[in-house]
């Protein structure tokens, strides 16, 4: 079984488990009267949809490039990650608003039912997160899915803690407080992920690569006089592209170009992790270096 098939099967399992948990918690939230449990179930349901979108994106991203999409479909994963983050932010704001409106109201909540369904959510979400833990380190879209599941686990833990306060002390306001705390956490992590996805879509240079240092080392290669018109960006979370214009010394002959090109590519790939390089050789620079 190849990596793609293994990942696809894992996501299908996670989607199935989360759909079951979401529907169960909605029923439990209605029966118990717990907003925190309902917020957890809605969060889970939103995550189930987001994971489904991620699965579609991964399948689409495997399609080969063509004359219309010359870079292929790898950006589908980043678009899905952006969409997932936006959904989480919307859900967090919506639930936060509802929690604030209920915080001063003394609405009875059945803590025992809240505890049972909260525990069910913790177990299911933790198992789902562990299923895709390895892949979350390699793909941004899976990282967003992993984050969804991890936040769901934390949400369910807070639901359990809240149920104890309600059972032992009748502190019904804790239900709304927990909902607000979970919403703050979701917003913090989702905004961070959204910004990273937007940076890739805007073709921002990777944070870990210094363009001035890159230019300096390229210009130290024998035969290179100047490097300019530099562009550095990520196509997705693991593919870094680089292009530049290289002005050569006047004594360089055509036969030496391939040797210089190989040195450039070896440096860029070995030291800076560049996946794809495009170089335009010039005998003299006729452009503004700031371009």
Order of alpha helices (4+ residues) and beta strands (2+ residues): alpha-alpha-alpha-alpha-alpha-alpha-alpha-alpha-beta-beta-alpha-beta
